[in-house]
Amino acid sequence: MKTQNYISKQMTIILLIFFPLLVGMSSCKKDKTLDVDITKFEWVLQEINTWSETYKPEKKEYFRENAFVLNFETDTTFSLNTSVNYAGGKYK
């Protein structure tokens, strides 16, 4: 009886140790969004939101071929070519 009780306690301890370990190992997946280098892509502006208005640029309004293309020049600076002027700045 004591041996069976001892084995039962050991099995319980083993399950309490290994079950969370197995669940943790199988549920942890690497976030692939951290591997994306945003400076390698060309981003197109879809809309501009202000406090009270939303503006969606249309192709017929473009005065330049590459209008509304957002470029991340480095990992801290960007430039935006709008239809009539250029903008740029820093981001975090």
ROKE-816209 format. One record per atom (N, C-alpha, C, O): x, z, y; residue number from 1. Coordinates in nm, 2 decimals, decimal comma. Layout:
residues N
       c1       c3       c2   seq
        X        Z        Y   NUM
...
END
This chain:
residues 92
       c1       c3       c2   seq
     0,08     0,00    -0,12     1
     0,00     0,00     0,00     1
     0,09     0,00     0,13     1
     0,06    -0,07     0,22     1
     0,19     0,08     0,12     2
     0,28     0,09     0,24     2
     0,35    -0,04     0,26     2
     0,37    -0,09     0,37     2
     0,39    -0,11     0,15     3
     0,46    -0,23     0,16     3
     0,37    -0,34     0,22     3
     0,41    -0,42     0,30     3
     0,25    -0,34     0,18     4
     0,15    -0,44     0,22     4
     0,12    -0,42     0,37     4
     0,11    -0,51     0,45     4
     0,11    -0,29     0,41     5
     0,09    -0,26     0,55     5
     0,21    -0,30     0,64     5
     0,19    -0,35     0,75     5
     0,33    -0,28     0,59     6
     0,45    -0,31     0,66     6
     0,46    -0,46     0,68     6
     0,50    -0,51     0,78     6
     0,43    -0,54     0,57     7
     0,43    -0,68     0,58     7
     0,33    -0,73     0,68     7
     0,35    -0,83     0,75     7
     0,21    -0,67     0,68     8
     0,11    -0,71     0,77     8
     0,15    -0,69     0,92     8
     0,12    -0,77     1,00     8
     0,22    -0,58     0,94     9
     0,27    -0,55     1,08     9
     0,37    -0,65     1,12     9
     0,38    -0,70     1,23     9
     0,46    -0,68     1,03    10
     0,57    -0,78     1,06    10
     0,51    -0,92     1,09    10
     0,55    -0,99     1,18    10
     0,41    -0,96     1,01    11
     0,34    -1,09     1,03    11
     0,28    -1,09     1,17    11
     0,28    -1,19     1,24    11
     0,21    -0,98     1,21    12
     0,15    -0,97     1,34    12
     0,25    -0,98     1,45    12
     0,23    -1,05     1,55    12
     0,36    -0,92     1,43    13
     0,47    -0,92     1,54    13
     0,53    -1,06     1,54    13
     0,55    -1,12     1,65    13
     0,55    -1,13     1,43    14
     0,60    -1,26     1,43    14
     0,50    -1,36     1,50    14
     0,54    -1,44     1,58    14
     0,37    -1,35     1,47    15
     0,27    -1,43     1,54    15
     0,27    -1,40     1,69    15
     0,25    -1,50     1,76    15
     0,28    -1,28     1,73    16
     0,28    -1,25     1,87    16
     0,40    -1,30     1,94    16
     0,39    -1,33     2,06    16
     0,51    -1,32     1,87    17
     0,63    -1,37     1,94    17
     0,62    -1,52     1,94    17
     0,65    -1,59     2,04    17
     0,59    -1,58     1,82    18
     0,61    -1,73     1,81    18
     0,49    -1,81     1,86    18
     0,51    -1,92     1,91    18
     0,37    -1,75     1,86    19
     0,25    -1,83     1,91    19
     0,27    -1,86     2,06    19
     0,25    -1,98     2,10    19
     0,30    -1,76     2,15    20
     0,31    -1,80     2,29    20
     0,43    -1,89     2,31    20
     0,43    -1,98     2,40    20
     0,54    -1,87     2,23    21
     0,65    -1,96     2,24    21
     0,62    -2,11     2,21    21
     0,66    -2,20     2,28    21
     0,55    -2,13     2,10    22
     0,50    -2,26     2,06    22
     0,41    -2,32     2,16    22
     0,42    -2,44     2,20    22
     0,32    -2,25     2,21    23
     0,22    -2,30     2,31    23
     0,30    -2,33     2,44    23
     0,27    -2,44     2,50    23
     0,39    -2,25     2,48    24
     0,47    -2,27     2,60    24
     0,55    -2,40     2,59    24
     0,56    -2,47     2,68    24
     0,61    -2,42     2,47    25
     0,70    -2,53     2,45    25
     0,62    -2,66     2,45    25
     0,67    -2,77     2,50    25
     0,50    -2,66     2,39    26
     0,43    -2,78     2,38    26
     0,35    -2,82     2,51    26
     0,31    -2,93     2,53    26
     0,33    -2,72     2,60    27
     0,25    -2,74     2,72    27
     0,33    -2,78     2,84    27
     0,28    -2,83     2,94    27
     0,46    -2,75     2,84    28
     0,55    -2,78     2,95    28
     0,59    -2,92     2,95    28
     0,66    -2,97     2,86    28
     0,55    -3,00     3,05    29
     0,59    -3,14     3,06    29
     0,65    -3,16     3,20    29
     0,61    -3,09     3,30    29
     0,75    -3,24     3,20    30
     0,82    -3,27     3,33    30
     0,73    -3,35     3,42    30
     0,66    -3,44     3,38    30
     0,73    -3,31     3,55    31
     0,65    -3,38     3,65    31
     0,72    -3,50     3,69    31
     0,83    -3,49     3,76    31
     0,67    -3,62     3,66    32
     0,74    -3,74     3,68    32
     0,73    -3,79     3,83    32
     0,81    -3,88     3,87    32
     0,65    -3,73     3,91    33
     0,64    -3,76     4,05    33
     0,77    -3,72     4,12    33
     0,80    -3,78     4,23    33
     0,84    -3,63     4,07    34
     0,96    -3,58     4,14    34
     1,07    -3,69     4,12    34
     1,17    -3,68     4,20    34
     1,06    -3,77     4,02    35
     1,16    -3,88     4,00    35
     1,14    -4,00     4,08    35
     1,23    -4,09     4,08    35
     1,03    -4,01     4,16    36
     1,00    -4,13     4,23    36
     1,08    -4,13     4,37    36
     1,07    -4,03     4,44    36
     1,15    -4,23     4,39    37
     1,23    -4,24     4,52    37
     1,14    -4,33     4,61    37
     1,14    -4,45     4,60    37
     1,08    -4,26     4,71    38
     0,98    -4,33     4,80    38
     1,05    -4,43     4,89    38
     0,99    -4,52     4,95    38
     1,18    -4,42     4,91    39
     1,26    -4,51     4,99    39
     1,28    -4,65     4,93    39
     1,31    -4,74     5,00    39
     1,25    -4,66     4,80    40
     1,27    -4,79     4,73    40
     1,14    -4,87     4,73    40
     1,15    -4,99     4,68    40
     1,04    -4,83     4,79    41
     0,91    -4,90     4,79    41
     0,87    -4,94     4,93    41
     0,92    -4,88     5,03    41
     0,78    -5,04     4,94    42
     0,72    -5,08     5,06    42
     0,58    -5,03     5,06    42
     0,50    -5,06     4,97    42
     0,54    -4,95     5,16    43
     0,41    -4,89     5,17    43
     0,33    -4,96     5,27    43
     0,37    -4,98     5,39    43
     0,20    -4,99     5,24    44
     0,11    -5,06     5,33    44
     0,01    -4,96     5,38    44
    -0,05    -4,88     5,31    44
     0,00    -4,95     5,52    45
    -0,10    -4,86     5,58    45
    -0,24    -4,90     5,55    45
    -0,27    -5,02     5,58    45
    -0,32    -4,82     5,50    46
    -0,46    -4,85     5,46    46
    -0,56    -4,81     5,57    46
    -0,65    -4,89     5,60    46
    -0,54    -4,70     5,63    47
    -0,62    -4,65     5,74    47
    -0,55    -4,55     5,83    47
    -0,46    -4,48     5,78    47
    -0,60    -4,53     5,95    48
    -0,55    -4,43     6,04    48
    -0,67    -4,34     6,08    48
    -0,77    -4,38     6,12    48
    -0,64    -4,21     6,06    49
    -0,75    -4,11     6,09    49
    -0,70    -4,03     6,21    49
    -0,59    -3,98     6,22    49
    -0,79    -4,02     6,31    50
    -0,77    -3,93     6,42    50
    -0,88    -3,82     6,40    50
    -0,95    -3,81     6,30    50
    -0,89    -3,73     6,50    51
    -0,98    -3,62     6,49    51
    -1,12    -3,67     6,47    51
    -1,20    -3,61     6,40    51
    -1,16    -3,78     6,54    52
    -1,30    -3,82     6,54    52
    -1,32    -3,96     6,49    52
    -1,43    -4,00     6,47    52
    -1,21    -4,04     6,47    53
    -1,23    -4,18     6,43    53
    -1,14    -4,21     6,31    53
    -1,04    -4,15     6,29    53
    -1,18    -4,32     6,24    54
    -1,10    -4,38     6,13    54
    -1,09    -4,53     6,16    54
    -1,19    -4,59     6,19    54
    -0,97    -4,58     6,16    55
    -0,94    -4,72     6,19    55
    -0,88    -4,78     6,06    55
    -0,78    -4,73     6,01    55
    -0,94    -4,89     6,01    56
    -0,89    -4,96     5,90    56
    -0,85    -5,10     5,95    56
    -0,94    -5,18     5,98    56
    -0,72    -5,13     5,96    57
    -0,67    -5,26     6,01    57
    -0,71    -5,37     5,91    57
    -0,71    -5,35     5,79    57
    -0,75    -5,48     5,96    58
    -0,79    -5,60     5,88    58
    -0,69    -5,71     5,91    58
    -0,62    -5,72     6,01    58
    -0,67    -5,79     5,81    59
    -0,57    -5,90     5,81    59
    -0,59    -5,99     5,93    59
    -0,49    -6,03     5,99    59
    -0,71    -6,02     5,97    60
    -0,73    -6,11     6,08    60
    -0,68    -6,05     6,22    60
    -0,67    -6,13     6,31    60
    -0,66    -5,92     6,22    61
    -0,61    -5,86     6,34    61
    -0,46    -5,85     6,35    61
    -0,41    -5,81     6,45    61
    -0,39    -5,89     6,25    62
    -0,25    -5,89     6,25    62
    -0,18    -5,99     6,34    62
    -0,22    -6,11     6,33    62
    -0,09    -5,95     6,43    63
    -0,02    -6,05     6,51    63
     0,12    -6,07     6,45    63
     0,19    -6,17     6,48    63
     0,16    -5,99     6,35    64
     0,28    -6,00     6,28    64
     0,26    -6,01     6,13    64
     0,16    -5,96     6,08    64
     0,35    -6,08     6,07    65
     0,33    -6,10     5,92    65
     0,35    -5,97     5,85    65
     0,28    -5,94     5,75    65
     0,44    -5,88     5,89    66
     0,47    -5,76     5,82    66
     0,40    -5,64     5,89    66
     0,46    -5,53     5,89    66
     0,29    -5,66     5,95    67
     0,22    -5,55     6,02    67
     0,17    -5,44     5,93    67
     0,13    -5,47     5,81    67
     0,18    -5,32     5,98    68
     0,13    -5,20     5,91    68
     0,20    -5,18     5,77    68
     0,14    -5,13     5,68    68
     0,33    -5,21     5,77    69
     0,41    -5,18     5,66    69
     0,50    -5,06     5,69    69
     0,58    -5,06     5,79    69
     0,49    -4,95     5,61    70
     0,56    -4,83     5,64    70
     0,69    -4,83     5,55    70
     0,68    -4,85     5,43    70
     0,80    -4,82     5,61    71
     0,93    -4,81     5,54    71
     1,00    -4,68     5,56    71
     1,01    -4,63     5,67    71
     1,04    -4,62     5,44    72
     1,12    -4,50     5,45    72
     1,26    -4,54     5,44    72
     1,31    -4,58     5,34    72
     1,33    -4,54     5,56    73
     1,47    -4,59     5,57    73
     1,57    -4,50     5,50    73
     1,66    -4,55     5,43    73
     1,55    -4,37     5,51    74
     1,63    -4,27     5,44    74
     1,54    -4,17     5,39    74
     1,42    -4,18     5,40    74
     1,59    -4,06     5,33    75
     1,50    -3,96     5,28    75
     1,45    -3,86     5,39    75
     1,39    -3,76     5,36    75
     1,48    -3,90     5,52    76
     1,43    -3,82     5,63    76
     1,37    -3,90     5,75    76
     1,31    -3,84     5,84    76
     1,39    -4,03     5,75    77
     1,34    -4,12     5,86    77
     1,25    -4,23     5,80    77
     1,27    -4,28     5,69    77
     1,16    -4,27     5,89    78
     1,07    -4,38     5,85    78
     1,05    -4,47     5,97    78
     1,08    -4,43     6,09    78
     1,00    -4,59     5,95    79
     0,96    -4,68     6,05    79
     0,83    -4,75     6,01    79
     0,80    -4,77     5,89    79
     0,75    -4,78     6,11    80
     0,62    -4,84     6,09    80
     0,60    -4,95     6,19    80
     0,61    -4,94     6,31    80
     0,58    -5,07     6,13    81
     0,56    -5,19     6,22    81
     0,41    -5,21     6,23    81
     0,35    -5,25     6,13    81
     0,36    -5,18     6,34    82
     0,22    -5,21     6,36    82
     0,19    -5,35     6,40    82
     0,29    -5,43     6,41    82
     0,08    -5,39     6,43    83
     0,04    -5,52     6,47    83
     0,11    -5,56     6,60    83
     0,14    -5,68     6,62    83
     0,12    -5,47     6,70    84
     0,17    -5,50     6,83    84
     0,30    -5,43     6,87    84
     0,36    -5,46     6,97    84
     0,34    -5,32     6,80    85
     0,46    -5,25     6,83    85
     0,52    -5,18     6,71    85
     0,47    -5,20     6,60    85
     0,63    -5,11     6,73    86
     0,70    -5,04     6,63    86
     0,69    -4,89     6,65    86
     0,69    -4,85     6,77    86
     0,70    -4,82     6,54    87
     0,70    -4,67     6,55    87
     0,80    -4,62     6,45    87
     0,83    -4,69     6,35    87
     0,85    -4,50     6,47    88
     0,94    -4,45     6,37    88
     0,96    -4,30     6,40    88
     0,91    -4,25     6,50    88
     1,02    -4,23     6,31    89
     1,04    -4,09     6,33    89
     1,10    -4,02     6,21    89
     1,16    -4,09     6,12    89
     1,09    -3,89     6,20    90
     1,15    -3,81     6,09    90
     1,03    -3,75     6,02    90
     0,93    -3,72     6,07    90
     1,05    -3,73     5,89    91
     0,96    -3,66     5,81    91
     1,03    -3,56     5,72    91
     1,15    -3,56     5,70    91
     0,95    -3,47     5,66    92
     1,01    -3,37     5,57    92
     0,96    -3,39     5,43    92
     1,00    -3,32     5,34    92
END
